[in-house]
Amino acid sequence: MVNPYHTKRAKELNDNSPTKSDKKDALTIAKLVRDGR
């Protein structure tokens, strides 16, 4: 389970783009898991 707030904040920090897509969210979640966050 991933907190949507954490995904949103991490996505904003990575690319600062307001666009939302499932592919982008999945990539952001994978990076967070990889980094142990």
N, C-alpha and C positions, 0 to 999 in steps of 0.2 A: 504494500500500500504506500502510495506516495502522496504527500500533501500537495495539493494544487498550488498553494501559495509559494512553496519552495520552487516548484517547477517554473512558475511565472517569474519569480525574482531571478533565478539562474538564467532563464532565457533572456531577460532584459539585460543582464550583465554581459552575456555572451555576444549578442548581436545588436542590441538596442533597437530592435525592429518590432513594431506593434502587430505585425502579421502573425496569425496563429494557424498552425496546421498540425494534423496528427503526426506527420513525419517529423516535423521540427520538435514537437513535444517528446516523441519517442527518443530522438537523438539526445535531447537535453537530459532526460531521465537516465539514459544509458551512461552518459558522461558523469552524472552525479553518483551513480552506483559504482562506476569504475574508480572514481576518486574517493569513494568511501564516505560520502556525505549523506 
